[in-house]
Amino acid sequence: MSRAGIQRAARLYRSFRERTPTRARKVTVRLPKAVMVMGTCDGILYTTTHGGKASRYKHVFAKGSKPLLCAGTGRNQLYLIGGRFHVTDRGIVDLTPRGREIED
């Protein structure tokens, strides 16, 4: 784990969660050599905390931005692969084919 990678993750955390991270956790991810494609991912439901209050969010991917929902053969192996999106202080943001943000 590189120091630069940790710093980039901390910067993203600060912009999205609106607070400074108090700790880092090393997570081991074992990427499978092959996955089963379940289909496209239409949206994501998640809960996060902003300003000390837990809130639920729903992101529906734009038509051309949908990633593939894939599963490895092991336990706890679920992946979003591909798609056109990135994560900003506003959460998941879809992108056009040219990489411009799609506004809701």
C-alpha positions as CSV (number, residue, x, y, z in Angstrom):
1,M,0.0,0.0,0.0
2,S,1.7,3.2,-1.1
3,R,1.6,6.4,0.9
4,A,0.3,8.3,-2.2
5,G,-2.6,5.8,-2.5
6,I,-3.5,6.3,1.1
7,Q,-3.4,10.1,0.7
8,R,-5.6,10.0,-2.3
9,A,-8.1,7.8,-0.5
10,A,-8.0,10.1,2.5
11,R,-8.6,13.1,0.2
12,L,-11.6,11.4,-1.4
13,Y,-13.0,10.4,2.1
14,R,-12.7,14.1,3.3
15,S,-14.5,15.5,0.3
16,F,-17.3,12.9,0.4
17,R,-17.8,12.4,4.1
18,E,-17.0,16.1,5.0
19,R,-14.6,15.1,7.8
20,T,-11.1,13.9,8.3
21,P,-10.6,10.2,8.5
22,T,-9.4,9.1,11.9
23,R,-7.9,5.8,10.9
24,A,-7.0,3.7,7.9
25,R,-7.7,0.0,7.5
26,K,-5.8,-2.4,5.3
27,V,-8.2,-4.5,3.4
28,T,-7.0,-7.6,1.5
29,V,-8.7,-8.0,-1.9
30,R,-8.1,-11.2,-3.8
31,L,-9.0,-10.6,-7.4
32,P,-10.2,-13.7,-9.2
33,K,-8.7,-14.6,-12.6
34,A,-12.2,-15.1,-14.0
35,V,-15.7,-13.9,-12.9
36,M,-19.3,-14.7,-13.8
37,V,-21.1,-11.7,-15.3
38,M,-24.5,-11.5,-13.6
39,G,-25.7,-8.6,-15.7
40,T,-25.6,-4.8,-15.8
41,C,-25.9,-2.9,-12.5
42,D,-28.8,-0.5,-12.8
43,G,-28.2,1.2,-9.5
44,I,-26.7,1.2,-6.0
45,L,-28.4,1.7,-2.6
46,Y,-26.0,2.7,0.3
47,T,-26.0,4.3,3.7
48,T,-23.3,6.8,4.8
49,T,-22.8,9.4,7.4
50,H,-22.7,13.2,6.7
51,G,-22.5,15.7,9.5
52,G,-22.9,12.9,12.1
53,K,-26.2,11.7,10.6
54,A,-26.7,8.5,8.7
55,S,-28.5,8.9,5.4
56,R,-29.5,6.5,2.7
57,Y,-28.7,7.2,-0.9
58,K,-29.8,5.7,-4.2
59,H,-27.8,6.1,-7.4
60,V,-29.4,5.0,-10.7
61,F,-26.8,4.7,-13.4
62,A,-27.4,6.5,-16.7
63,K,-28.0,4.2,-19.6
64,G,-24.4,4.3,-21.0
65,S,-22.8,4.4,-17.6
66,K,-23.9,1.1,-16.2
67,P,-21.1,-1.2,-15.0
68,L,-21.2,-5.0,-15.1
69,L,-22.2,-6.7,-11.9
70,C,-19.8,-9.7,-11.6
71,A,-19.2,-12.4,-9.0
72,G,-16.1,-14.5,-8.3
73,T,-16.4,-18.1,-7.2
74,G,-15.3,-17.4,-3.6
75,R,-17.2,-15.9,-0.7
76,N,-17.6,-12.1,-0.6
77,Q,-16.6,-11.7,-4.2
78,L,-18.9,-9.2,-5.8
79,Y,-17.5,-6.6,-8.2
80,L,-18.6,-3.6,-10.4
81,I,-16.5,-3.7,-13.5
82,G,-16.4,-1.1,-16.3
83,G,-19.1,1.5,-16.7
84,R,-18.6,5.3,-17.0
85,F,-18.7,6.9,-13.6
86,H,-16.5,8.2,-10.8
87,V,-16.9,9.1,-7.1
88,T,-16.8,12.7,-6.0
89,D,-17.9,14.8,-3.0
90,R,-21.4,14.3,-4.4
91,G,-21.2,10.5,-4.5
92,I,-21.4,8.4,-7.6
93,V,-21.4,10.6,-10.8
94,D,-22.1,9.2,-14.3
95,L,-19.9,10.3,-17.2
96,T,-20.5,10.8,-20.9
97,P,-18.4,8.9,-23.4
98,R,-16.1,11.9,-23.5
99,G,-15.6,11.8,-19.7
100,R,-17.8,14.8,-18.8
101,E,-20.1,14.6,-15.8
102,I,-23.8,13.9,-16.4
103,E,-25.9,16.2,-14.3
104,D,-29.2,14.9,-12.9
